[in-house]
Amino acid sequence: MKETLTDIRTRRSCRKYRPEQITEEELSTVLEAATWTPTGRGMQSPQLVVVQDAATLKQLSVLNGSFMGWGPDKDPMYGAPTAVLVFTDTTIPTGRDDSALMMGTLMLAAHSTGLGSCWINRGKEMFDTAEGRELMQKWGVADKYEGLAICILGYPAEGGILAPKPRREDYIIRA
């Protein structure tokens, strides 16, 4: 239990990555942990797509950045060599909750494996576009799914992880 609590306290988002690809063993460890994420009624509703090829990562980066008004030279995925796309089953009432919890599991598993990670938003917007739907179709992701987020993974580069902010004093209210 102490290791789990330490991982929770020490995990931070990484916003700068080294270029080398993570190992297959590290990726498999993180993905296997994700499959054990609790889901509503044990439905195992999220769908994951792993992307590691540079061309598709660039395409996803440009697509994601377009919702921020960014040009193709700014990378909202911070140069991470791996992206795990998390899709939500829209036919399951707890689908979005299940997928969000899976994002948390992915990031904690990455940290415990020695990898950096970061939650990248705008998954729904990205995959609601014609380009996004085309990618989903290419990957075999069924129409009942929508994008939730992207968990980027890689080895943290110098300065990629910042110190934690102090916890708010009023975070918890005991009723």
TIMARFI-190266 format. One record per residue: x, y, z of N, C-alpha, C, CB in turn; residue in one letter. Coordinates in steps of 0.02 Angstrom, whole numbers, padded with zeros to 5 digits, always signed. Glycine has a CB too. Layout:
N
XYZXYZXYZXYZA;...
This chain:
175
+00041-00060+00000+00000+00000+00000+00043+00063+00000-00047+00000+00061M;+00099+00062+00036+00142+00121+00040+00168+00141-00028+00199+00109+00088K;+00186+00092-00070+00211+00108-00137+00157+00141-00180+00236+00044-00172E;+00096+00117-00174+00041+00147-00211+00030+00220-00191-00024+00107-00201T;+00030+00232-00126+00020+00301-00102+00079+00345-00122+00011+00301-00026L;+00139+00319-00122+00197+00357-00144+00190+00374-00218+00263+00318-00131T;+00169+00326-00259+00159+00339-00330+00106+00393-00341+00139+00275-00367D;+00053+00391-00303+00000+00441-00310+00027+00510-00292-00060+00424-00264I;+00066+00514-00239+00093+00579-00217+00147+00606-00262+00121+00572-00147R;+00184+00563-00296+00243+00586-00334+00232+00590-00409+00300+00541-00320T;+00177+00563-00435+00165+00566-00507+00148+00637-00528+00107+00518-00527R;+00179+00661-00581+00166+00726-00608+00163+00720-00684+00220+00778-00587R;+00128+00766-00715+00125+00767-00788+00193+00786-00816+00071+00815-00812S;+00211+00752-00869+00274+00766-00904+00259+00804-00967+00313+00700-00919C;+00293+00860-00977+00281+00902-01035+00343+00912-01079+00256+00969-01013R;+00390+00863-01073+00449+00864-01116+00478+00793-01114+00501+00919-01093K;+00488+00764-01174+00509+00694-01178+00573+00685-01218+00454+00652-01208Y;+00610+00634-01199+00667+00613-01240+00639+00578-01303+00715+00565-01200R;+00675+00579-01358+00648+00553-01421+00645+00476-01426+00690+00578-01477P;+00685+00439-01385+00685+00367-01394+00619+00335-01372+00742+00336-01355E;+00601+00283-01408+00538+00247-01396+00543+00206-01332+00520+00201-01456Q;+00487+00200-01296+00485+00158-01237+00489+00084-01259+00420+00171-01195I;+00507+00041-01212+00514-00030-01230+00445-00063-01234+00558-00067-01178T;+00442-00118-01269+00380-00156-01274+00359-00182-01206+00389-00216-01323E;+00408-00201-01164+00393-00225-01097+00360-00169-01055+00457-00250-01063E;+00386-00109-01059+00357-00053-01021+00286-00038-01046+00401+00011-01028E;+00278-00036-01112+00212-00023-01140+00162-00078-01119+00215-00019-01216L;+00183-00141-01124+00138-00196-01105+00119-00193-01032+00172-00263-01120S;+00166-00174-00989+00152-00168-00917+00098-00114-00905+00216-00151-00878T;+00106-00057-00936+00058-00002-00928-00010-00022-00955+00083+00062-00963V;-00012-00052-01014-00075-00071-01045-00110-00126-01005-00064-00094-01116L;-00072-00173-00980-00102-00227-00940-00133-00198-00876-00049-00281-00922E;-00099-00151-00845-00127-00118-00785-00193-00084-00803-00077-00067-00756A;-00195-00052-00862-00256-00017-00882-00316-00064-00888-00245+00019-00949A;-00303-00126-00909-00359-00174-00916-00390-00193-00849-00335-00236-00952T;-00355-00177-00795-00382-00191-00728-00416-00131-00696-00325-00215-00682W;-00426-00078-00735-00462-00020-00710-00533-00040-00692-00462+00037-00762T;-00558-00020-00633-00628-00033-00617-00674+00002-00667-00644-00011-00544P;-00726-00033-00687-00776-00004-00732-00845-00020-00706-00767-00031-00805T;-00894+00022-00722-00962+00012-00701-00988-00057-00721-01007+00066-00730G;-01013-00094-00672-01040-00162-00682-00990-00208-00716-01104-00158-00723R;-00926-00192-00712-00875-00234-00741-00879-00239-00817-00878-00302-00712G;-00908-00188-00849-00921-00190-00921-00858-00182-00964-00970-00137-00940M;-00803-00158-00934-00740-00149-00971-00753-00109-01035-00708-00217-00987Q;-00786-00052-01026-00811-00015-01083-00760+00025-01124-00862+00032-01059S;-00704+00050-01096-00659+00090-01138-00626+00049-01193-00606+00121-01095P;-00605+00083-01245-00567+00053-01300-00502+00093-01305-00607+00054-01368Q;-00446+00058-01311-00381+00090-01316-00351+00079-01385-00334+00064-01262L;-00318+00130-01410-00279+00125-01472-00210+00153-01456-00313+00165-01532V;-00158+00114-01470-00089+00134-01458-00059+00158-01524-00048+00076-01428V;-00030+00217-01522+00003+00246-01581+00076+00261-01564-00034+00312-01605V;+00121+00234-01606+00192+00246-01596+00228+00268-01659+00224+00183-01570Q;+00195+00269-01715+00230+00291-01776+00228+00367-01781+00198+00258-01839D;+00284+00394-01802+00294+00467-01802+00243+00504-01845+00364+00483-01826A;+00226+00477-01903+00180+00512-01948+00110+00519-01916+00174+00475-02015A;+00086+00466-01885+00019+00469-01854+00021+00513-01791-00006+00398-01835T;+00076+00509-01753+00082+00553-01695+00081+00627-01717+00148+00538-01657L;+00115+00643-01771+00115+00712-01797+00044+00731-01818+00164+00719-01857K;+00009+00686-01853-00060+00699-01874-00105+00713-01814-00087+00640-01915Q;-00098+00672-01762-00139+00682-01702-00121+00748-01667-00129+00624-01653L;-00057+00765-01666-00035+00827-01635-00064+00888-01671+00042+00831-01635S;-00060+00888-01737-00088+00944-01777-00163+00948-01767-00070+00936-01852V;-00197+00891-01768-00269+00890-01759-00288+00916-01690-00297+00819-01769L;-00253+00894-01639-00267+00916-01571-00253+00991-01563-00226+00876-01520N;-00196+01013-01589-00177+01083-01583-00224+01130-01620-00108+01092-01609G;-00257+01105-01672-00303+01147-01711-00360+01173-01668-00330+01109-01771S;-00378+01138-01615-00432+01160-01571-00408+01213-01522-00460+01101-01533F;-00342+01225-01521-00314+01277-01479-00293+01337-01522-00253+01251-01440M;-00302+01331-01588-00280+01383-01633-00205+01382-01645-00300+01450-01605G;-00174+01324-01632-00102+01318-01641-00086+01297-01712-00074+01268-01591W;-00028+01316-01735-00004+01294-01800+00031+01227-01794+00044+01346-01829G;+00052+01199-01850+00083+01133-01850+00151+01129-01816+00090+01109-01920P;+00181+01186-01800+00247+01186-01767+00244+01181-01691+00284+01248-01786D;+00185+01190-01663+00177+01184-01590+00147+01116-01574+00133+01242-01561K;+00180+01077-01531+00160+01008-01518+00125+01002-01450+00221+00963-01519D;+00058+00994-01450+00023+00986-01387+00036+00918-01354-00052+00994-01398P;+00073+00875-01388+00090+00810-01359+00164+00807-01338+00076+00754-01409M;+00196+00866-01337+00262+00876-01306+00316+00828-01330+00255+00870-01232Y;+00310+00802-01390+00362+00759-01417+00362+00688-01390+00428+00789-01404G;+00308+00668-01357+00304+00599-01330+00305+00549-01387+00240+00590-01286A;+00343+00494-01380+00348+00445-01434+00291+00394-01435+00412+00409-01428P;+00248+00394-01384+00192+00347-01381+00130+00384-01359+00208+00288-01333T;+00074+00368-01390+00009+00396-01370-00040+00338-01362-00017+00448-01422A;-00074+00337-01306-00128+00289-01295-00193+00328-01297-00120+00250-01226V;-00232+00316-01350-00295+00351-01359-00349+00313-01321-00313+00358-01434L;-00388+00348-01281-00440+00317-01242-00508+00338-01270-00434+00336-01166V;-00546+00288-01290-00612+00299-01319-00666+00274-01271-00619+00263-01387F;-00722+00310-01271-00779+00297-01226-00835+00264-01264-00802+00362-01194T;-00863+00211-01236-00921+00178-01265-00983+00219-01246-00928+00103-01239D;-01013+00251-01295-01069+00296-01282-01134+00259-01266-01081+00341-01342T;-01134+00192-01274-01194+00153-01258-01195+00130-01186-01199+00093-01304T;-01142+00142-01150-01136+00121-01080-01145+00184-01036-01067+00085-01065I;-01193+00183-00989-01205+00243-00948-01143+00267-00910-01259+00229-00898P;-01098+00223-00891-01038+00243-00854-00977+00249-00899-01024+00193-00799T;-00987+00250-00965-00932+00249-01013-00880+00304-01002-00959+00254-01081G;-00902+00366-00995-00854+00422-00986-00818+00416-00919-00891+00490-00990R;-00854+00396-00867-00822+00387-00802-00770+00331-00805-00874+00371-00748D;-00788+00275-00837-00742+00219-00844-00679+00240-00881-00776+00160-00881D;-00687+00278-00935-00630+00299-00976-00586+00349-00938-00655+00331-01041S;-00617+00394-00900-00578+00442-00861-00537+00406-00807-00624+00494-00828A;-00567+00357-00775-00530+00319-00725-00473+00280-00757-00578+00271-00687L;-00485+00255-00818-00432+00220-00854-00373+00267-00869-00459+00189-00919M;-00387+00330-00885-00333+00378-00896-00290+00384-00832-00362+00447-00915M;-00323+00387-00775-00286+00391-00712-00244+00329-00700-00334+00401-00654G;-00271+00271-00715-00234+00209-00707-00174+00207-00754-00280+00149-00721T;-00183+00228-00816-00127+00230-00864-00071+00274-00837-00151+00256-00932L;-00088+00333-00811-00036+00379-00788-00001+00353-00726-00067+00447-00774M;-00038+00323-00679-00005+00295-00620+00038+00235-00638-00058+00274-00568L;+00014+00193-00683+00054+00135-00705+00117+00158-00740+00012+00088-00751A;+00111+00210-00781+00170+00236-00815+00221+00261-00764+00150+00294-00863A;+00198+00298-00715+00243+00324-00663+00278+00267-00626+00205+00369-00614H;+00240+00216-00608+00270+00161-00570+00319+00120-00612+00215+00115-00543S;+00314+00128-00678+00359+00093-00724+00420+00136-00741+00322+00074-00789T;+00421+00198-00718+00476+00244-00732+00467+00287-00793+00539+00204-00739G;+00406+00289-00819+00390+00329-00878+00357+00394-00859+00345+00291-00926L;+00363+00443-00902+00325+00505-00895+00259+00497-00933+00365+00566-00922G;+00209+00535-00912+00144+00534-00946+00110+00601-00938+00099+00477-00917S;+00060+00613-00979+00019+00673-00972-00049+00660-01004+00055+00734-01006C;-00100+00687-00974-00168+00684-01000-00176+00740-01051-00222+00690-00943W;-00191+00723-01113-00202+00772-01165-00277+00774-01180-00160+00755-01229I;-00307+00831-01169-00379+00840-01180-00396+00847-01254-00403+00901-01142N;-00459+00858-01267-00488+00871-01333-00496+00807-01375-00445+00920-01370R;-00497+00749-01343-00508+00687-01379-00576+00685-01413-00502+00628-01332G;-00627+00708-01379-00695+00709-01408-00696+00753-01470-00747+00733-01357K;-00669+00813-01464-00668+00859-01520-00629+00831-01579-00639+00927-01499E;-00571+00801-01565-00529+00774-01618-00564+00720-01659-00465+00745-01588M;-00598+00675-01623-00627+00618-01658-00699+00629-01679-00623+00558-01613F;-00724+00690-01667-00789+00710-01696-00780+00742-01765-00825+00759-01649D;-00718+00748-01787-00705+00777-01854-00704+00721-01906-00637+00815-01854T;-00709+00740-01969-00705+00691-02023-00638+00654-02021-00715+00725-02092A;-00584+00691-02010-00518+00661-02006-00513+00612-01948-00463+00715-01999E;-00540+00632-01891-00540+00589-01832-00580+00526-01842-00566+00626-01772G;-00640+00533-01871-00682+00474-01885-00648+00427-01935-00751+00496-01912R;-00613+00455-01983-00577+00414-02032-00522+00373-01997-00545+00459-02086E;-00487+00405-01950-00436+00368-01912-00468+00313-01870-00397+00416-01866L;-00523+00328-01837-00558+00277-01797-00577+00218-01841-00620+00307-01763M;-00603+00233-01899-00624+00180-01945-00563+00138-01966-00659+00210-02008Q;-00508+00171-01981-00445+00137-02001-00423+00089-01945-00390+00188-02016K;-00430+00110-01882-00408+00069-01826-00460+00017-01804-00393+00114-01767W;-00520+00019-01833-00572-00029-01814-00610-00011-01751-00541-00096-01806G;-00609+00053-01732-00646+00076-01674-00718+00087-01696-00615+00142-01643V;-00765+00052-01664-00835+00053-01683-00866+00122-01676-00874+00003-01642A;-00919+00135-01714-00954+00199-01714-00984+00217-01646-01009+00198-01764D;-00994+00168-01602-01024+00183-01537-00975+00217-01490-01049+00118-01505K;-00912+00224-01511-00861+00256-01469-00850+00328-01488-00795+00218-01474Y;-00829+00368-01438-00807+00436-01450-00741+00445-01413-00860+00488-01427E;-00701+00492-01436-00638+00505-01403-00648+00536-01334-00595+00550-01445G;-00606+00518-01287-00606+00550-01222-00542+00591-01214-00612+00498-01164L;-00484+00558-01218-00420+00592-01206-00364+00549-01234-00410+00605-01131A;-00304+00577-01230-00243+00543-01250-00196+00541-01191-00210+00578-01312I;-00170+00482-01176-00118+00475-01125-00052+00468-01163-00131+00414-01077C;-00010+00520-01159+00054+00516-01192+00104+00484-01144+00079+00586-01215I;+00152+00447-01173+00201+00410-01133+00270+00419-01162+00182+00336-01129L;+00320+00418-01119+00390+00421-01142+00436+00431-01083+00400+00476-01193G;+00500+00436-01099+00550+00449-01047+00555+00525-01037+00620+00419-01067Y;+00547+00548-00975+00551+00619-00963+00618+00649-00983+00537+00633-00890P;+00617+00707-01016+00677+00744-01032+00691+00793-00975+00669+00782-01100A;+00751+00819-00974+00770+00869-00924+00719+00926-00922+00841+00897-00939E;+00692+00942-00864+00644+00995-00856+00573+00977-00877+00666+01054-00895G;+00561+00915-00893+00495+00894-00916+00443+00887-00861+00500+00830-00952G;+00466+00878-00800+00419+00869-00743+00432+00924-00692+00428+00798-00710I;+00380+00961-00677+00385+01017-00630+00369+00993-00559+00339+01074-00650L;+00390+01032-00511+00375+01017-00441+00300+01024-00429+00415+01064-00393A;+00273+00986-00382+00201+00990-00368+00182+01056-00336+00180+00932-00323P;+00120+01076-00349+00093+01135-00315+00070+01112-00245+00033+01167-00355K;+00071+01158-00197+00046+01140-00130-00028+01121-00135+00055+01199-00080P;-00049+01075-00092-00119+01054-00090-00161+01110-00058-00127+00987-00051R;-00220+01121-00085-00266+01171-00057-00287+01152+00014-00329+01179-00102R;-00293+01202+00056-00314+01188+00125-00387+01166+00128-00304+01250+00169E;-00429+01192+00082-00500+01177+00085-00519+01120+00037-00541+01239+00069D;-00472+01078+00019-00484+01023-00028-00539+00976-00003-00419+00984-00041Y;-00537+00963+00062-00583+00914+00092-00628+00948+00142-00543+00855+00126I;-00691+00935+00137-00741+00959+00186-00769+00897+00220-00798+01003+00153I;-00765+00896+00285-00793+00839+00323-00862+00861+00348-00747+00819+00384R;-00913+00827+00325-00982+00845+00343-01005+00807+00403-01029+00833+00284A;
